[in-house]
Amino acid sequence: MDPVFLQIGTFTIAWYGVLITLGIVAGVWLGTRMARQRGLNVNLFSDMILWMIIWGLVGARLVFVLTSWGQFSGTPFPRILFDVINLRAGGISIHGGLIGGILVLIYYTRRYKLNFYQYADLCVPGVAFGVIGGRLGNIMNGTDTVGRVTGWAVGYRWPDSARAFHDGMCQPNANPNMDLSQYCQQIGGQLVMTAPVHFTQLYGVIIGIILSVASYFWLRSRKAGWAFWQFWLWYSILRAGWEETFRLNPLLPNTYLSQGPDKAGIGLFTETQLISIPLIIVSIIMLIRIRQQPDNPVPVKAKGNLPAGEQAQTP
């Protein structure tokens, strides 16, 4: 796996950024098309999307840094400032990106007195496409979202060239739950992990595909917010119950751990799993409430411009 998509001199473009961008572009195109079909304000929606992307990236990086501070705490000042903002090195939180985007959406819908859910629903396919692009980028990086060592038949032995096994994973005591250095050996002058692991990046890609297909059916509902809360429900269930269960993340309460070449490669409970529990409960409650509400009226015509005398403002 090579994380570099294009290199011109010292300037590089990573696969991670390219693939996420493609997912976002596809989502923006589809969301804009649906906004026009539903008679919503297309120009205002386009403006929302721009700022949701910007603040979504800020939120995604901020939450990653806060939850992975151990990767930065030993770096001297002012180098640490560069490392914190260096997105090209990888490391973002999907939950943080969603929070950043939602805050922008809340601002716009309150500023222009719009129905939050009517616009939030349109963002669901784009987020699902972004999940696919991000996890494909993780595969190209090799270092991101690595799975636990497993003896199951699904175990994947990464190639020696993958970055994931040339870094801190093979250093003694690098993982707070298990010393993985025993599964590493010197190959080509570098420490390389030779044990099979869960291919959690691929699990994430499959989850994104499932959500993308499901969003088509969720968006057929004429109840505003149905697609929005269905996404939160099933993303939380699939991420916490499938991907995160087998992902090499620290356990907050070390409730259950089984990883090794003769074990399942399961860990409970990580930070993401704990966060997902209240999200699942809230999503179910909101879906029950939305189901009891009347359907949205069928749109008569599309409104492409801002309300008279209104100009979009940046949040």
Backbone as a ProteinNet text record, in pm:
[ID]
protein_1_A
[PRIMARY]
MDPVFLQIGTFTIAWYGVLITLGIVAGVWLGTRMARQRGLNVNLFSDMILWMIIWGLVGARLVFVLTSWGQFSGTPFPRILFDVINLRAGGISIHGGLIGGILVLIYYTRRYKLNFYQYADLCVPGVAFGVIGGRLGNIMNGTDTVGRVTGWAVGYRWPDSARAFHDGMCQPNANPNMDLSQYCQQIGGQLVMTAPVHFTQLYGVIIGIILSVASYFWLRSRKAGWAFWQFWLWYSILRAGWEETFRLNPLLPNTYLSQGPDKAGIGLFTETQLISIPLIIVSIIMLIRIRQQPDNPVPVKAKGNLPAGEQAQTP
[TERTIARY]
83.9	0	88.2	54.8	128.9	32.5	56.6	-35.5	-32.3	69.5	87.4	16.5	-75.8	-145.8	-62.7	-5.3	72.8	183.4	302.1	413.7	484.1	495.6	567.3	674.9	798.6	905.6	882.8	878.5	851.6	703.6	622.9	479.3	409.3	329.4	259.3	109.3	32.9	-112	-142.1	-208.5	-233.2	-362.3	-362.8	-483.3	-598	-565.1	-667.5	-751.2	-684	-755	-831.3	-771.4	-835.9	-965.2	-960.1	-1076.2	-1188.4	-1153.7	-1256.2	-1320.5	-1238.1	-1289.9	-1387.2	-1353.9	-1443.5	-1577.1	-1572.3	-1695.6	-1780.1	-1713.8	-1785.5	-1847.8	-1772.1	-1822.8	-1946.5	-1941.2	-2057.2	-2176.4	-2150.5	-2258.5	-2318.2	-2231.9	-2281	-2368.4	-2324.1	-2402.6	-2539.9	-2541.5	-2668	-2756.6	-2697.4	-2774.3	-2835.5	-2758.3	-2809.1	-2923.4	-2908.9	-3014.7	-3143.6	-3131.3	-3249.1	-3310	-3225.6	-3276.5	-3363.4	-3319.8	-3397.3	-3529.1	-3524.7	-3645.5	-3747.1	-3698.2	-3785.7	-3829.7	-3789.3	-3831.3	-3761.7	-3642.7	-3567.5	-3475.6	-3415.2	-3330.4	-3194.6	-3173	-3052.3	-2929	-2939	-2823.9	-2780.7	-2877.1	-2846.4	-2788.1	-2840	-2788.1	-2642.7	-2610.2	-2472.4	-2379	-2426.8	-2346.9	-2326.3	-2431.3	-2421	-2313	-2316.6	-2225.4	-2080.3	-2051	-1913.8	-1862.6	-1941.7	-1897.8	-1906.1	-1994.8	-2000.1	-1872.9	-1821.7	-1698.1	-1581.1	-1573.3	-1462.1	-1463.4	-1578.2	-1585.5	-1593	-1637.6	-1634.4	-1490.8	-1402	-1260.8	-1197.3	-1234	-1181.5	-1225.3	-1354.6	-1405.4	-1345	-1328	-1272.7	-1129.6	-1050.5	-912.1	-903.6	-987.7	-984.6	-1018.7	-1124.2	-1164.1	-1058.3	-997.5	-890.6	-773.3	-732.2	-618.8	-650.2	-770.9	-809.2	-816.1	-863	-877.6	-751.4	-653.2	-526.9	-408.6	-424.5	-323.6	-188.8	-189.9	-64.2	29.7	-25.1	58.1	127.1	81.2	134.9	206.6	173.6	219.8	371.8	443.1	588.3	661.1	588.7	650.1	681.6	802.8	838.9	766.5	750.3	692.6	801.2	775.2	644.2	610.1	693.3	668.3	530.7	486.2	358.1	242.3	254.2	148.3	132.7	244.9	239.5	179.3	220.4	168.1	17	-32.7	-175.3	-258.3	-211.3	-289.6	-252.9	-155.4	-108.2	-200.7	-306.3	-400.4	-337.2	-231.8	-169.1	-105.3	-76.8	-19.2	-125.2	-253.5	-362.5	-409.9	-528	-582.3	-698.8	-820.6	-940.5	-1045.8	-1139.3	-1248.6	-1377.8	-1442.2	-1567.3	-1672.7	-1677	-1773.5	-1747.1	-1620	-1586.4	-1628.2	-1610.2	-1652.6	-1802.7	-1877	-2022.9	-2068.1	-2003.5	-2039.2	-2014.4	-1897.7	-1866.7	-1966.8	-2004.1	-2101.4	-2239.2	-2279.9	-2412.5	-2422.4	-2314.4	-2316	-2337.2	-2273.2	-2294.2	-2438.3	-2492.4	-2630.1	-2728.8	-2701.7	-2786.8	-2783.3	-2665.3	-2653.1	-2738.3	-2725.3	-2796.8	-2948.1	-2990.4	-3135	-3198.6	-3124.7	-3177.8	-3170.5	-3061.7	-3044.4	-3151.5	-3187	-3284.1	-3419.7	-3437	-3565	-3612.2	-3524.8	-3552.9	-3578	-3629.3	-3648.3	-3513.9	-3457.3	-3325	-3321.8	-3421.1	-3418.8	-3431.8	-3504	-3518.1	-3381.9	-3292.7	-3159.8	-3062.1	-3079.5	-2990.6	-3005.2	-3127.3	-3149.6	-3069.3	-3055.6	-2986.9	-2837.1	-2782.9	-2639.7	-2603.8	-2702.6	-2676.4	-2597.8	-2636.8	-2558.3	-2413.6	-2392.3	-2256.6	-2169.4	-2225.2	-2149.8	-2116.5	-2212.6	-2188.9	-2079.9	-2083.9	-1978.7	-1843.4	-1845	-1721.7	-1661.7	-1747.6	-1700.5	-1628.2	-1686.6	-1623.4	-1487.3	-1484.7	-1359.6	-1253.9	-1295.7	-1200.4	-1139	-1221.1	-1168.5	-1082.7	-1116.6	-1028.7	-893.8	-898.8	-775.5	-695.3	-763.7	-696	-622	-683.7	-619	-491	-496.6	-377.8	-269.9	-311.6	-214.7	-147.5	-227.1	-174.1	-167.6	-141.5	-121.5	-251	-358.3	-478.9	-578.1	-642	-752.5	-714.4	-597.2	-548.2	-628.6	-648.1	-723.4	-638.1	-705.4	-636.1	-583.7	-477.1	-421.7	-526.1	-545.6	-651.3	-607.3	-667.8	-646.5	-761.6	-862.9	-976.7	-934.4	-1014.3	-983.1	-984.9	-1052.7	-1059.4	-933.5	-840.2	-717.8	-641.8	-590.6	-522.2	-377.7	-287.6	-145.7	-104.5	-79.7	-44.8	90.4	106.9	237.1	346	470.4	581.9	597	548.4	563.8	464.2	361.9	259.3	317.1	283.4	335.8	289	175.9	115.3	209	298.4	379.7	526.1	551	686.8	696	593.9	593.6	584.7	519.1	516.1	445.9	369	297.9	393.7	513.1	607.5	703.9	686.4	770.8	716.4	803.4	757	666.8	556.9	462.2	397.4	393	330	179.1	121.8	-22.8	-56.3	-146.8	-175.6	-242.1	-297.1	-367.1	-286.3	-181	-105.8	25.1	132.7	262.4	265.6	261.4	255.1	392.4	497.6	631.2	668.8	602.2	632.1	588.9	503.3	457.1	530.4	642.1	717.1	853.5	907.6	1041.5	1108.8	1240.3	1317.6	1309.4	1257.8	1252.2	1299.8	1407.8	1460.3	1505.9	1554.2	1603.7	1496.7	1371.2	1263.3	1181.5	1122.5	1034	901.7	860.1	737	652.9	522.9	435.1	401	416.4	391.8	262.7	198.3	74.7	-45.1	-144.8	-267	-352	-418	-504	-639.6	-736.9	-865.9	-847.4	-905.1	-895.5	-1004.6	-988.9	-1094	-1118.9	-1017.1	-1039.9	-1143.5	-1132.7	-1230	-1367.7	-1371.2	-1499	-1565.7	-1485.4	-1538.7	-1592.4	-1522.5	-1570	-1706.7	-1719.6	-1847	-1958	-1925.8	-2024.7	-2069.8	-1975.9	-2011.4	-2101.4	-2074.3	-2158	-2298.7	-2307.8	-2439.1	-2518.8	-2453.8	-2522	-2562.3	-2479.3	-2511.1	-2635.8	-2642	-2758.8	-2882.6	-2866.8	-2980.2	-3034.3	-2944.9	-2989.3	-3087.2	-3073.8	-3167.9	-3310.7	-3325.2	-3458.4	-3504.2	-3411.5	-3448.9	-3501.3	-3439.5	-3476.8	-3609	-3664.3	-3795.5	-3907.1	-3873	-3971.7	-4002.6	-4127.3	-4168.1	-4173.9	-4107.9	-4098.2	-3959.2	-3951.5	-3823.1	-3750.4	-3623.5	-3541.5	-3529	-3610.4	-3607.7	-3471.6	-3420.3	-3291.2	-3178.1	-3186.8	-3083.3	-3064.4	-3173	-3161.9	-3141	-3187.9	-3157	-3006.5	-2946	-2800.8	-2727.2	-2762.8	-2695.6	-2714	-2832.6	-2860.6	-2773.3	-2776.5	-2709.3	-2559.4	-2515.3	-2370.6	-2314.6	-2385.1	-2339.3	-2339.4	-2445.4	-2454.2	-2343.5	-2327.3	-2229.5	-2086.5	-2062.7	-1926.7	-1886.2	-1974.9	-1941.2	-1946.8	-2048.1	-2067.7	-1979	-1934.8	-1855	-1711.6	-1695.4	-1560.8	-1481.2	-1539.1	-1466.1	-1435.4	-1517.2	-1494.8	-1362.4	-1322.8	-1201.6	-1086.6	-1103.9	-1003.5	-907.5	-781	-676.4	-680	-778.6	-791.6	-781.8	-736.7	-728.9	-867.2	-871.8	-996.3	-1005.8	-1118	-1135	-1163.3	-1279.6	-1286.2	-1245.6	-1138.6	-1090.6	-1181.9	-1298.1	-1400.1	-1370.1	-1326	-1297.2	-1194.2	-1091.9	-987.3	-941.2	-946.4	-899.6	-831.6	-700.1	-627.4	-496.6	-460.6	-341.9	-360.1	-254.7	-264.1	-350.6	-387.7	-474.8	-605.4	-638.5	-758.1	-843.9	-957.1	-1055.4	-1014.5	-943.1	-910.4	-1023	-1078.9	-1193.1	-1153.5	-1201.8	-1176.5	-1299.2	-1332.9	-1446.6	-1402.2	-1427.3	-1500.6	-1407.6	-1411.6	-1332.9	-1413.8	-1347.5	-1414.4	-1530.7	-1510.3	-1616.1	-1736.2	-1713	-1824.2	-1905.5	-1839.4	-1910.5	-1991.2	-1933.1	-2004.2	-2125.9	-2113.8	-2221.7	-2345.4	-2330.5	-2445.5	-2551.2	-2516.7	-2619.7	-2669.9	-2584.5	-2628.4	-2735.8	-2719.1	-2818.8	-2950.7	-2944.6	-3066.9	-3140.3	-3066.7	-3127.6	-3187.7	-3116.8	-3165.2	-3297.2	-3306.7	-3431	-3546	-3520.2	-3624.3	-3671.1	-3576.9	-3612.1	-3686.7	-3650.4	-3719.9	-3864.1	-3885.9	-4022.7	-4105.3	-4044.6	-4115.9	-4145.7	-4048.3	-4066.4	-4172.2	-4175.6	-4273.5	-4416.8	-4436.9	-4570	-4611	-4518.2	-4547.3	-4606.2	-4680.1	-4737.5	-4630	-4663.1	-4570	-4548.9	-4433.5	-4408.1	-4495.3	-4540.5	-4618	-4532	-4594.3	-4522	-4482.1	-4352.3	-4309.5	-4376.3	-4405.6	-4470.8	-4369.1	-4269.8	-4167	-4037.8	-3929.8	-3798.9	-3771.2	-3706.1	-3666.6	-3514.7	-3461.6	-3317	-3244	-3313.2	-3245.2	-3272	-3191.7	-3211.6	-3335.9	-3395.6	-3509.2	-3473.5	-3573.5	-3549.1	-3479.1	-3372.4	-3300.4	-3205.7	-3193.5	-3107.3	-2979.5	-2868.5	-2742.1	-2684.4	-2630.2	-2572	-2457.5	-2451	-2342.3	-2264.3	-2135.9	-2052.6	-2076	-2078.1	-2098.5	-1977.3
-118.4	0	124.4	219.5	344.7	458.8	536.4	643.9	762.1	769.9	885.9	863.9	953.3	948.7	1015	1131.1	1207.1	1282.7	1280.5	1354.6	1434.6	1564.4	1655.1	1723.9	1680.6	1732.3	1690.3	1787.1	1758.1	1767.4	1809.8	1823.3	1691.9	1643.9	1517.9	1534.9	1454.5	1446	1302.6	1287.4	1153.4	1094.2	962.3	891.2	920.4	933.2	955.1	1078.3	1189.2	1313.4	1304	1239.5	1227	1146	1034.4	945.5	1007.3	1075	1143.4	1254.3	1328	1436.7	1383.2	1270.5	1211.2	1173.1	1119.4	1085.1	1207.6	1314.6	1438.7	1498	1499.9	1555.2	1479.3	1346.5	1265.5	1296.7	1312.8	1344	1481.3	1580.5	1715.8	1716.1	1647.1	1641.2	1580.4	1468.2	1401	1484.5	1544.4	1626.7	1747.8	1812.2	1929	1889	1775.6	1725.8	1701.1	1640	1612.6	1741.8	1839.6	1968.3	2035.5	2028.3	2087.6	2012.2	1880.7	1799.4	1824.6	1853.8	1871.6	2015.9	2103.5	2241.9	2320.2	2278.9	2349	2453.3	2535.2	2644.1	2588.6	2569.2	2504.8	2590.4	2722.2	2809.4	2810.9	2816.5	2817.7	2683.1	2575.7	2443	2429.9	2482.5	2477.5	2554.7	2668.5	2747.9	2672.1	2605.8	2524.9	2418.6	2347.5	2236.6	2283	2398.9	2449.9	2464.7	2529.8	2553.7	2428.3	2337.3	2210	2128.7	2134.4	2063.9	2124.4	2257.5	2325.5	2297.1	2322.6	2302.9	2154.7	2071.6	1928	1877.5	1928.4	1891.1	1939.9	2062.4	2116.7	2028.4	1995.5	1911.5	1772.4	1717	1581.8	1576	1676.7	1678.9	1708.5	1801.6	1840.1	1722.4	1649.4	1535.3	1425.7	1404.5	1304.2	1341	1466.7	1510.3	1494.2	1533.3	1525.4	1380.7	1290.2	1150.2	1068.1	1126.4	1056.1	1140.8	1210.5	1307.5	1241.4	1113.5	1044.3	1046.4	1060.6	1065.3	1199.6	1301	1436.3	1488.5	1434.2	1493	1497.8	1405.4	1404.6	1493.3	1559.1	1643.6	1781	1832	1963.4	2077.9	2188.6	2310.7	2382.8	2441.5	2458.7	2348.6	2244.1	2136.4	2074.1	2066.4	2003.6	2077	2209.3	2286.3	2243.6	2220.5	2175.2	2035.5	1947.3	1810.4	1807.5	1898	1901.3	1936.7	2030.6	2077.4	2006.1	1916.7	1850.7	1735.4	1766.6	1664.3	1566.2	1610.1	1523.4	1400.9	1408.2	1293.8	1191.3	1226	1134.9	1156.8	1104.6	1113.2	1209.2	1159.6	1238.9	1150.9	1215	1143.7	1167	1059.1	1073.6	1139.6	1100.8	1162.6	1313	1351.4	1493.4	1569.1	1505.9	1569.7	1587.9	1488.7	1499.7	1611.3	1623.4	1729.2	1866.7	1883.6	2011.7	2048	1949.7	1975.6	2006.3	1936.7	1958.8	2097.7	2145	2278.7	2386.6	2368.5	2463	2456.9	2336.7	2319.7	2384.2	2370.7	2433.9	2585.9	2639.7	2785.2	2832.8	2766.9	2810.8	2796.1	2684.3	2664.3	2761.3	2800.7	2900.6	3041	3067.2	3200.5	3229.8	3128.6	3148.8	3083.8	3039.5	2983.8	2870.1	2772.7	2657	2533.4	2429.9	2302.1	2228.5	2211.7	2148	2012	1929.4	1792.1	1782.4	1876	1870.6	1882.2	1961.7	1977.6	1872.9	1833.8	1732.2	1598.7	1564.1	1438.3	1432.7	1547.1	1550.7	1523.7	1538.7	1519.2	1372.7	1288.9	1149.6	1073.5	1077.4	1002.8	1050.1	1181.3	1234.4	1184.1	1175.2	1123.5	976.1	900.5	757.8	739.8	821.8	814.8	853.8	952.1	994	882.3	802.3	688	588.6	563.7	471.3	525.4	652.2	711.8	714.2	747	753.6	618.5	515.4	382.5	326.6	358.1	319.6	390.6	517	590.6	527.1	477.2	407.1	283.9	213.7	95.6	136.1	246	293.1	339.4	401.6	446.8	328.8	227.4	113.1	132.7	254.8	279.3	298.9	334.6	381.4	269	277.7	187.1	40.1	5.1	-132.8	-225.9	-350.2	-447.4	-522.2	-594.3	-673.8	-804.2	-855.9	-984.7	-1093.8	-1180.2	-1280.9	-1413.9	-1520.2	-1652.3	-1696.6	-1611.5	-1645	-1650.9	-1719.5	-1735.6	-1603	-1501.9	-1371.8	-1290.5	-1340.3	-1267	-1231.6	-1108.3	-1057.8	-1026.4	-1079.7	-1053.5	-940.8	-822.8	-708.4	-730.9	-679	-692.9	-618.5	-661.5	-601.1	-452.6	-408.8	-267.8	-175.6	-232.8	-149.9	-73.2	53.4	139.3	95.5	29.2	-1.6	-79.5	-155.2	-243.3	-200.5	-73.5	-19.6	90.2	104.1	214.1	162.8	240.2	209.9	81.6	22.8	-101	-212.1	-210.5	-317.9	-282.9	-167.2	-130.8	-192.6	-239.2	-299.4	-203.6	-257.3	-181.2	-64.6	-71.1	36.1	34.8	-82.5	-93.9	-114.3	-33.7	-43	-173.9	-247.5	-371.1	-497.1	-481.7	-602.8	-564.6	-632.5	-609.9	-686.4	-610.9	-674.1	-701.2	-658.2	-673.8	-820.6	-909.9	-1052.4	-1108.2	-1033.5	-1079.2	-1008.2	-943.2	-867.9	-931.9	-907.1	-954.6	-857.9	-865.3	-777.2	-826	-739.9	-769.2	-645.3	-658.2	-543.4	-431.3	-464.6	-362.5	-292.7	-336.4	-273.6	-379.5	-335.9	-424.5	-436	-557.6	-581.5	-684.2	-655.5	-751.4	-863.8	-984.8	-1099.1	-1172.5	-1134	-1201.1	-1147.1	-1231.2	-1184.3	-1099.3	-999.7	-909.8	-897.3	-847.6	-816.8	-701.5	-716.6	-613	-509.1	-432.7	-341.1	-227.6	-191.3	-89.4	-136.2	-262.1	-317.9	-328.9	-361.6	-364.1	-226.4	-120.5	15.6	48.3	1.2	22.9	-42.1	-165.5	-237.1	-165.1	-113.7	-37.7	85	156.1	272.2	236	121.8	76.2	43.9	-24.3	-57.2	70	169.6	295.3	371	365.5	433.7	374.5	242.5	175.8	201.1	190.1	210.1	352	450.6	590.6	614.7	538.6	550.5	521.7	420.4	383.3	476.5	519.2	613.3	744	789.4	918.7	913	796.6	786.1	822.6	827.1	867.4	1015.5	1053.1	1193.7	1253	1189.3	1241.6	1300.8	1431.1	1499.1	1444.9	1411.5	1360.8	1210.2	1141.3	995.5	942.9	995.1	949.9	989.8	1109.2	1160.4	1067.9	1033.8	951.6	804.5	757.5	621.2	605.7	709	703.4	693.8	782.1	779.6	644.8	587.4	459.8	348.7	334.2	220.5	240.8	364.3	387.6	351.5	391.8	361.7	211.4	142.3	-2.3	-76	-43.1	-113.5	-78.3	49.2	90.7	29	39.4	-10.9	-163.3	-222.2	-365.5	-449	-391.8	-469	-415.8	-299.2	-248.5	-227.9	-157.6	-120.4	-240.6	-341.7	-461.9	-528.5	-520.9	-589	-493.1	-365.8	-264.7	-247.6	-225.5	-214.8	-76.3	-56.2	67.4	39.1	136.2	115.3	89.8	7.9	-20.4	70.7	142.5	231.4	148.5	81.1	-25.5	-154.2	-216.8	-339.6	-454.8	-460.4	-558.9	-696.4	-698.6	-827.1	-805.7	-887.2	-878.5	-1018	-1046.3	-1174.2	-1148.3	-1131.5	-1107.7	-1184.6	-1234	-1315.8	-1412	-1475.3	-1564.2	-1687.5	-1716	-1829.9	-1786.9	-1656	-1603.3	-1526.8	-1474.5	-1411.8	-1273.8	-1197.7	-1059.8	-964.8	-977	-896	-813	-687.4	-601.7	-521.6	-519.5	-443.9	-376.5	-249.3	-155.4	-39.6	2.6	117.8	245.6	358	487.3	502.3	461.8	472.8	386.8	270.5	184.3	247.1	308.6	372.2	492.8	571	686.5	641.5	528.1	480.2	438	394.5	346.6	455.8	576.6	680.6	727.1	724.7	763.8	669.1	541.7	442.6	465.8	489.8	511.7	637.1	747.5	872.9	855.9	786.4	766.4	690.4	587.1	508.9	595.1	673.4	761.4	862	923.3	1023.2	960.5	841.5	775	741.6	702.8	677	805.2	915.5	1044	1089.8	1076	1119.2	1034.8	907.5	819.4	860.9	924.2	966.4	1101	1167.9	1298.8	1285.2	1388.4	1382.9	1392.4	1344.5	1349.8	1493.3	1518	1647.8	1663.1	1784.3	1804.9	1783.5	1741.8	1723.1	1859.3	1881.3	2012.6	2048.4	2177.7	2225.3	2276.3	2350.6	2404.2	2420.8	2428.6	2446.9	2593.8	2625.2	2762.9	2768.9	2832.9	2831.5	2946.8	3053.4	3170.9	3191.4	3274.1	3309	3394.4	3398.2	3486.8	3630.8	3706.3	3844.2	3922.6	3992.1	4075.5	4001	3866.5	3788.2	3752.1	3756.3	3712.4	3609.4	3502.7	3397.4	3453.8	3418.2	3462.4	3342.4	3363.8	3255.5	3237.7	3113	3089	3129.1
0	0	0	-85.1	-92.2	-63.4	43.1	78.1	-17.3	-103.2	-190.6	-324.2	-355.8	-484	-592.9	-559.9	-657.8	-585.1	-641.2	-582.3	-690.3	-663.3	-753	-670.1	-685.1	-601.4	-457.5	-367.5	-226.8	-192	-288.3	-263.6	-295.1	-200.5	-219.3	-196.4	-268.8	-248.7	-207.4	-92.8	-37.9	-92.3	-104.7	-145	-49.1	78	180.3	147.5	120	88.2	-42.1	-141.6	-273	-261.5	-191	-181.7	-98.7	10.5	88.8	6.7	-68.9	-152.8	-257.3	-318.2	-417.6	-354.2	-231.8	-161.9	-131.8	-88.2	-57	-182.7	-292.4	-419	-464.7	-455.8	-494.9	-405	-275.4	-182.4	-205.9	-236.7	-264.2	-389.6	-493.3	-617.4	-591.3	-519	-493.3	-400.9	-296.6	-204.3	-272.3	-359	-432	-524.7	-588.5	-677.9	-600.1	-481.8	-401	-346.4	-312.8	-263.2	-368.5	-492.6	-601.7	-620.7	-614.1	-630.6	-518.7	-399.9	-284.3	-263.3	-356.3	-346.6	-237.6	-199.3	-96.7	-159.8	-77.3	-124.3	-165.2	-294.8	-344.8	-318.6	-342.9	-322.2	-175.2	-88.2	54.4	97	42.3	75	29.7	-88.3	-137.7	-46.4	3.7	96.1	227.3	274.2	395.8	379.3	266.6	243.2	250.6	190.2	191.6	334	419.3	556.3	641.9	607.7	680	654.2	531.8	499.8	577.4	577.7	645.2	795.6	859.6	1004.2	1041.7	947.2	971	981.4	894.6	901.5	1031.4	1071.6	1197.6	1314.7	1319	1426.4	1424.9	1304.6	1292.2	1344.3	1310.5	1357.3	1506.7	1553.5	1694.1	1784.9	1751.8	1833.9	1829.1	1711.2	1701.8	1791.5	1787.8	1870.2	2018.8	2058.7	2199.5	2249	2162.3	2203.3	2177.7	2109.8	2081.1	2125.2	2236.9	2279.4	2305.4	2337.2	2361.9	2242.8	2121.6	2001.7	1984.4	2058.1	2041	2165	2282.5	2408.1	2422	2359.8	2373.7	2275.1	2185.5	2082.7	2139.4	2118.4	2173.5	2102.7	2174.2	2117.8	2037.9	1920.6	1855.5	1754.9	1746.5	1650.8	1671.6	1797.2	1827.3	1759.7	1742.4	1676.5	1531.9	1465.1	1326.1	1317.7	1410.3	1408.8	1432.6	1518.1	1549	1427.1	1346.6	1231.7	1102.1	1106.1	984.3	945.7	872.1	827.2	729.3	661.1	561.4	625.4	755.5	825.1	864	840.8	875.5	1017.5	1044.8	1179.4	1191.2	1169.8	1191	1257.2	1322.4	1388.8	1311.3	1268.7	1195.2	1283.1	1410.6	1501.3	1515.5	1521.8	1530.4	1406	1288.7	1164	1158.3	1205.8	1208.6	1302.4	1417.1	1511.6	1450.7	1386.2	1322.1	1214.6	1131.4	1025.7	1080.2	1184	1243.2	1305.5	1369.2	1428.5	1322.3	1205.8	1096	1048	1036	990.6	1089.1	1217.7	1318.8	1303.1	1280.7	1262.1	1144.8	1030.6	911.1	926	980.9	991.2	1091	1194	1287	1226.6	1155.3	1095.4	992	912.8	805.2	835.6	959.9	1005.2	913.2	896	810.8	896.1	833.2	900.7	900.5	1018	1030.9	962.9	989	939.6	788	726	580.3	512	568.5	510.5	562.7	688.3	744.7	672	633.4	561.8	432	366.2	237.3	250.1	370.1	391.9	416.2	440.6	478	370.6	241.8	142.1	135.2	145.1	138.9	252.6	372.1	486.1	464.8	414	387	281.4	175.2	73.6	133.6	224.1	289.3	374.1	438.6	517.1	426.5	309.3	214.2	171.1	129.4	84.1	192.8	315.6	426	457.8	460.1	492	377.4	253.2	142.9	155.9	199.5	225.7	337.7	441.2	550.3	498.3	404.2	346.6	274.6	200.1	129	226.5	337	437.5	507.4	537.4	609.1	758.8	805.3	948	1023.8	957.2	1025	1052.6	1168.2	1206.8	1192.7	1240.4	1228.6	1318.8	1273.9	1351.1	1451.9	1541.1	1642.3	1582.3	1642.3	1600.6	1625.9	1527.1	1536	1476.7	1527.2	1470.6	1382.6	1367.4	1282.1	1135.5	1055.7	913.1	837.5	892	824.8	847.7	926.4	954.3	827.1	821.7	702.5	739.4	664.1	685.4	590.8	648.3	565.4	496.8	374.2	306.5	381.8	364	436.5	407.3	291	252.3	321.5	386.8	449.9	567.1	576	681.8	820	826.5	956.4	1047.4	990.3	1071.9	1072.8	1039.6	1044.8	1149.5	1233.1	1328.9	1471.8	1557.8	1699.9	1737.2	1646	1680	1721.4	1664	1691.8	1803.8	1865.7	1978.6	2107.2	2195	2321.7	2399.4	2450.4	2532.8	2458	2323.8	2246.8	2261.4	2284.5	2300.6	2446.8	2503	2646	2687.5	2592.9	2626	2597.5	2517.1	2482.6	2415.2	2450.1	2387.1	2255.3	2143.6	2011.8	1952.5	2020.8	1964.4	1945.6	2019.2	2005.9	1870.5	1798.5	1667.3	1553.4	1585.2	1484.9	1461.6	1343.8	1312.3	1217.3	1210	1124.1	979.3	891.4	748.1	674	599.8	525.8	616.1	734	825.3	905.9	895.3	969.9	1042.2	1154.2	1227.5	1154.4	1125.8	1051.3	1127	1143.1	1208.1	1110.7	1153.8	1066.6	1102	1211.5	1252.9	1175	1147.6	1079.9	1174	1117.8	1196.1	1127.2	1201.3	1140.8	1041.4	924.1	819.9	846.9	955.1	998.9	900.3	822.6	720.4	618.4	578.6	484.2	549.4	678.3	748.7	738.1	754.4	745.5	607.4	503.1	366	346.8	395.3	381.2	457.5	575.5	652.7	574.1	511.6	430.4	313.9	250.2	138.5	188	301.7	358.8	386.5	446.5	479	352.2	249.1	123.1	58.8	54.9	-3.4	82.3	213.7	303.9	295.7	274.3	269.8	155.3	47.4	-65	-18.8	65	114.2	226.5	312.9	419.4	362	254.6	196.5	120.2	101.8	38	135.4	263.7	364.3	351.3	374.4	369.6	510.4	602.9	738.9	758.7	780.5	797.1	919.2	900.7	1009	1011.2	932.4	932.4	886.5	775.8	724.6	819.2	876.7	966.7	1086.9	1154.4	1274.6	1242.2	1126.6	1085.6	1063.6	1004.5	983.2	1116.7	1211.7	1341.3	1410.2	1400.4	1464.1	1406.4	1274.5	1213.4	1200.7	1186.6	1188.4	1325.9	1431.4	1567.3	1593.4	1549.9	1570.8	1494.8	1366	1283.5	1322.8	1352.1	1389.7	1524	1624.8	1757.9	1764	1698.1	1709.4	1620	1508.3	1414.7	1404.9	1343.4	1318	1446.2	1541.6	1661.9	1751.2	1745.8	1827.1	1794	1667.4	1622.1	1595	1625.3	1594.7	1711.6	1680.6	1781.7	1846.9	1933.2	2007.9	2156.8	2235.1	2379.7	2439.7	2542.9	2612.6	2734.4	2745.3	2860.7	2985.4	2995.1	3095.3	3024.1	3070.7	3006.9	3048	2981.8	3017	2959.6	2834.1	2769.7	2661.1	2661	2559.4	2521.4	2391.9	2340.2	2207.4	2209.4	2085	2086.7	1970.5	1955.4	1839.7	1793.5	1676.2	1698.5	1824.2	1850.3	1916.1	1903.1	1968.1	1868	1916.8	1828	1779.2	1861.1	1823.2	1856.1	1976.8	2020.3	2141	2145.5	2260.8	2298.9	2428.9	2482.4	2612.2	2633.5	2550	2515.7	2390.5	2349.2	2369.6	2350.6	2367	2269.3	2144.2	2043.9	2079.7	2133.5	2173.2	2285.8	2379.7	2490.7	2443.1	2351.4	2296.3	2216.1	2149.6	2062.7	2139.6	2262.9	2341	2358.3	2410.1	2419.7	2283.7	2180.8	2046.7	1994.5	2018.8	1975.6	2047.9	2177.8	2256.2	2209.3	2191.8	2146.5	2007.7	1918.5	1781.6	1780.5	1861	1867.7	1918	2022.2	2077.1	1972.4	1900.8	1800	1682.7	1642.9	1532.9	1570.8	1695	1741.3	1736.8	1780	1779.3	1636.8	1547	1408.5	1338.1	1369.6	1305.5	1338.3	1451.9	1494.3	1435.2	1366.8	1310	1169.7	1122.6	987.4	880.3	761.3	649.1	604.5	540.3	478.3	354.5	324.6	201	78.2	-30.3	-155.8	-210.6	-246	-294.9	-427.4	-440.8	-562.2	-661.4	-614.9	-704.5	-627.1	-700.7	-638.6	-620.1	-510.1	-482.8	-486.8	-588	-606.4	-543.3	-502.1	-451.2	-303.5	-242	-103	-88.3	31.5	52.1	19.7	-25.6	-67.5	42.8	4.7	99.3	189	174.3	260.2	185.8	254	200.2	294.6	236.6	322	402	529.2	614.5	662.6	682.6	731	879.4	926.8	1069.3	1150.3
[MASK]
+++++++++++++++++++++++++++++++++++++++++++++++++++++++++++++++++++++++++++++++++++++++++++++++++++++++++++++++++++++++++++++++++++++++++++++++++++++++++++++++++++++++++++++++++++++++++++++++++++++++++++++++++++++++++++++++++++++++++++++++++++++++++++++++++++++++++++++++++++++++++++++++++++++++++++++++++++++++++++

